[in-house]
Amino acid sequence: MPRVVAVGRFDGVHLGHRHLLSHGRDLARARGWSLLAYTFPPEFPALLPLPAKIRILQELADEVEVVDWKRVRELSPEDFLREEIVGRLGGRALVMGRNHRFGRDAAGTPELARKLGESLGLEVHVVPPFLLGGEMVSSQRIRELVQSGEVERAAELLGRPPILVGNVVRGAGLARKLGFPTLNLEIDPVLIRPRDGVYVAWAFWPKGGGPALFYHGKRPSFPNLPPSAELHLLSAPLKSPPTHVEVHLLRFLRADTSFPSPAALAKQIEKDLEQAQGILLSLSPPKPILTGL
């Protein structure tokens, strides 16, 4: 079957990407063709790990093709369109954003694609940027927001909360001694790191999920300990801790801070929990991206 092909890293699969893919799907349906999302494995600092990106793209396109960037990065713009899009994939139409670049040294532009497409029998459709509140939605902007702790605005541009995914690892046991046991996480190394501090979050694990406090930081109150990422579940403790967790960042509570004593830290955590409970009353639980974590 002929294909409409949308090419991009699709990091985060944000509202701008959804806008582009929606245009591609409408075009494919009008032609009786298939929509294929052509993408690449994520690179640090990414907004999504590959399995999550694939899962979301599968909801928005008929097919998803993940391509090793090294295999195609040296192709000229003409060779990329002729050999990959038209030749290997049977592309009959290409959808791209106004700022999209492709081919060796990013030499390919929408204007060049249109010119080359005429001789290749390839329709080229350039989709204008997607604006939200007067701001252009982009992966770079969302990464900046996550790094500064502005996860609520990041969620608006993504269409869902930003996430972190990680394996549960053994910790120092400090949080349990303070009276607030946590799951210590080893965050997927490809993912961007949020601003150090405490967040209201929602966690998902196999056959479960619930609200939580999430901490990411250098533990300045305990300089002999390494930085950590920790999750304190607000629900009843788990009988058996999961091995893998998906964390949705809902609200930034406070910056990473040094406390004069463990007791002072424990008192602040109590305040964090009280504040988080109040915030959660006004929030709807997010939906997990990955299942069978």
N, C-alpha and C positions, 0 to 999 in steps of 0.2 A: 504494500500500500504506500502511495506517496506520503511524504511527511512535511509538516511545518516544523522547523527546528528553531528552538530558542537556545542561544549559547550564552553561558556566563558562569561565574563562580557561584552565584546565588548564595553568598554568605549570609546566613540568617534567614533566607527566604522571607524577606520583609515585605511590607505593603507595596513597595515599588516593584519588586520581583513578581508579586501576585498580579499587579496591574499588567505587567508585560505578558505574563503567562496567560492571563485571561484574554488578552487581545489575540494571542496565538491560538488559544482554544476556540475562540469565536471564528477565527479564520479557517481553522482546520474543519470545524463542523460545517461551515458554509461550503467548503470544497469536498466534503466527504473524505477527508484525509485524517491522518493521525498527528497528534502533537507530541514531539519529543523534546525533553529538556536535556541539553548537552552540557555537562558540567565537569568539574575537576575535584580531586580530593582537597579538603581544607588544609590551609597552612596557618601556622601561628602568626598573629593572634586571631583565631576564628570565633565566630559567634555560635557555631553548631559543629558537633562532631559529624563525621560522614554518615553514620547510620540514621541520625536524626534528620539530616538534610535530605537524604534519599526518601525517608518516610514522608516528609512534608511534600516534596516534589511529586511523589507518586499520587498524592491527592489532587494535584493541580495539572498534571500532564498524563497522557496515555502511556508514555514510556520515559524512562530515565536512563541516560547513558553517562557513566562516569569514566573519564578518559585520563590516562596518565599524561600530565602536562608535558613531561619530557619528550613524549612521543610526537607531539605536534608543534612544539614551540619554535622549531626551526623551519616550519613550512612558511612559504611566502603567503601573503593574503590570497593570491590567486590559487595557489596549490591547495591551501586550506579549504577554500570554497569548492574547488573542482574535485579534489581527491576525497575529502572527508564529508562535507555536507551533501554534495550532489552525488559523488561516485559511491562512497561506502554506505551512506545512510539513505540515499534516495530522496534527499531533500528537494522539495519543489518550491518552498517558500522559507524565508529566514526572517525572524523578528528580532529586533535589537533596540537598545536604548540609544538616545542621541549621542551619548558620550562613550559608547562601546568601541573598544579597539580590539583588533584580532590580527593573527599572523605574526611572523618574525618581527621583532623589535616594535611590536604593537603598531605596525605601519598601516594596518587596515582600518578604514573609517567607514561610517555608513555611506558616505558619498561614493567611496571607492567600491563598496559592496554593490551598490546600485549599478555602477558602471560595469563591473565584472559580471553581475547577474544577468545583464542583457544578453551576453554571449553564451552564458551557461544555462539559460532557461530557468533562472532562479528568481522568483519574486522576492524583493527586499522591502520589508515594512519597518519603518523607524517609528518607535513609540515614544511620545514626549515624556519628560520626567513626571513622576508622581509627587504632588505636593500635599503636605498636611499642615494646616495652620500656617501656610505661607512658606514652609520649609521643605526643601527637596529631601525626600527620603533616600538615604544611602547607607550602605554598610559601614563606611568610614564614620559617618556621623553617629551611628548607633554604637560603634566601638568606643568613640569618645565619651558618649553618655555613660556607658557601663563603667569605663575606667574612672569616671568622676563620681560614680555612685548614683547617678540620675536614672535609676532603673525604671521609674514610672514613665518618664518621657521615652526611654528606650522601648518600653512595652507598647506605647502608642504607635511608634514607627514600625515596630515589628508586627503588631497585630496580636501579640501574646507576650508574656513576660520573658526576659532573657533567662537562659538556663545555664547551669553547670552540670556536668556529669562526671562522676568519679567512683573509684573503688573504695570500699570501706577497709581501713587499715588499723593496725593497733596503735593506740596513742600512749601518752605518758600517764594517763589515769588522773590527771589533775582536775578535770571538770567534775568527775565523780566525787572526788574529795571535797569539792566546793558545794556539792549537793545538786549539781546540774549535769547529769551524765550526757555525754555526746557521742555521736558517731564521727570518727575522724576520717576525713576523705583525702584521697589522692586524686586530685583533679586531672582530667584528661589533659595531657601536655599541649595539645593543639589549641586549647580554648583560651580566649582572652581572660584575664583576671580582673575582677571588679575592684573598686576602691576598697582599701582595708577598712574594716569596721564590722558593724552588726546590722543584719538585715532581717526583716520579716520575710519568711519564705514559705514555700509549700514543697514538700518532698514526696517523691514517688519511688516505690521499690516493688519487687515482685509481689503481686496480690495485696498491695497496700499503699497507703499514702496518708498524709496529714500535714497540718501546719507545724511550723518550726521556727526557731531562731537559728540564723546561719551566721557564723563568724569566719572572717577571712582576715588574717593579719599576722603580725610579727610577735605577738604576745609580749609587749614591752614590759609588762609587770613581772615577767619571768625571763630575764635576758639570757639565761643559760639554756633555754629551750628553743628549738627551731621554730620558724613560722608554721602556721597550721591553718587548715580549713576544717571547721567543726559544725555539726548539726545537732541542735538540741530539740528533740521532738516534744511538742506540747501535749500530745496524747499519752496514753499509758505506755510504759516501756515495752519494747518488743521482747518476746520470749527468746527469739533467735535473731540476732542482727543480720540484715541483708548483706550481700557482698557487693552490691552496686546500687547507686542512688542517683536519681535525677532531681536537681534542685532548681525550682523556679524562684527568682528573686523578685519580691513584690514591693518592698519599701525599704529604703535606707533609714536606719534608726539613729546611729551615731558613729563617729569616727573611732578608730583604734586608739585606745587611751591607756596610759600607765597609771596604775593604782598603787597607793602606798602599802597595801597589805592584801592578802587573800580575802579577808573579811570585807574590806571595802569593795573589792571586785564582786564578791557574792551579793552584796547589797545592791550594786548597780545592775547585776543580772536580774534581780527580783524586779527592779524598776523597768528593765527592758521587757520582761515577760508581761508585766501589767500593761505597758504601752502597746505591746504586740497584740494582746487579747482585745484591746479596744479597737485597734486598726482592723483586725480580722473580722469584726462584726460588720464592717462596711464593704468587705471584699468578697467576691465570688471565687470559689476554688478554681484554679486553672485546670486545663486538661493535659494529661501526660502526652508527650510526643512519642516516646518509645514504650512498647508493651513487652512484657516478658523480660524486664530488666535483669 
